[in-house]
Amino acid sequence: MKIFITGGNGCIGTAIQQSLRDHDIISPSSTELDLSKEIKITYNNIDTLIYCAGINDLKKCTNINKKNFDTLFNVNTYNFIELCKQLDFAKNANIIAIGSLYSNSTKELRGQYAMSKHALLGAVKTLALELSYKNIKVNMISPGFVNTTLTRKNNTQDRINFLNDNIPLGLTTVQDISSIVRYFALHNNAITGQNIIVDGGYSLKGI
């Protein structure tokens, strides 16, 4: 099986690659495929696309500027659509976007990130309809708070300790995410247009 993955060098991306190491993985670096800019790429007969690239730049909505937002939106949203257009997919392929709990909620300072993930979910749902004639399934896997470098960067240690103690199942691990992605990449035949939230119960409790 031929699998194309973006963001493969991040914590979650690395775990996903490890879980799929028994397959043919194409994982261009950010230098080889700069998602912050216009892209042009050609690969044939892709069985699975996993879009794991993302930027989370904390900023008040009143401080957002167009140049920075355009860069973030290109990486988080727009070039997902471009890859879906440019890659040649095998029949029955699976397309998986890595979203976020902020794909249907938000928090202070997460405005531009939440906007990009809300838009990404809109793209996933629409593409699921538009590509169904080829039996291509399009879904989003949305992590909550995962024990990654980015989570530790954007939260104080006290906040991380609080989350781990109060989320019903604690902080999610990268392996929790990668195992679900593996299922959707290799075995999904009937689920499309869905947003699978993997947050250990965070959104149930309303922390």
Number of C-alpha atoms within 10 A of each C-alpha: 14 17 22 20 22 23 22 24 18 16 17 25 23 17 20 25 21 13 16 19 10 9 12 13 17 16 18 15 13 14 7 8 16 15 25 19 13 11 13 12 10 8 13 11 14 21 21 25 24 28 25 23 23 22 16 17 16 14 15 12 12 8 8 14 11 9 9 13 16 15 15 21 23 23 22 27 26 21 22 25 14 16 20 16 11 16 17 14 21 17 14 17 23 27 27 23 27 25 29 26 22 19 22 16 14 17 9 9 16 18 21 24 25 21 19 26 27 20 18 24 25 15 20 25 19 13 20 22 15 13 15 14 11 12 18 23 29 29 25 27 24 22 23 23 23 24 17 15 11 14 15 14 9 13 11 11 12 9 12 19 13 13 17 19 12 15 21 15 13 20 22 21 20 18 17 17 23 21 15 15 22 16 10 24 22 16 10 15 14 9 12 23 19 15 22 16 20 21 24 21 18 22 15 10 10 7 10
